[in-house]
């Protein structure tokens, strides 16, 4: 009952959606270090209009995810990436193997 959101009634403004605004500056600022450059390069390379909007949508999701990561998430991801946990293959090696299988 309370789990199903009610549609907005006409004339009643919806509350602002929390998170990262869908602007190039906000997305770039919210991205994890090292991701801002690739985002801006991809955005500048895209044609104005739908192609740029698609780039913004794709990177907006990454920016939202980056802002919600905790220090524990970062430590876990770093351990997976380097293979520092016993019996865990480094994520980079797995991704490289998958990329070579195409």
Secondary structure, DSSP 8 states (H G I E B T S, - for coil): -TTS-----TT-------S--SSHHHHHHHS-TTTHHHHHHHHHHS-TTHHHHHHHHHHHHHHHHHHH--HHHHHHHHHHHHT-STT---HHHHHHHHHHT-
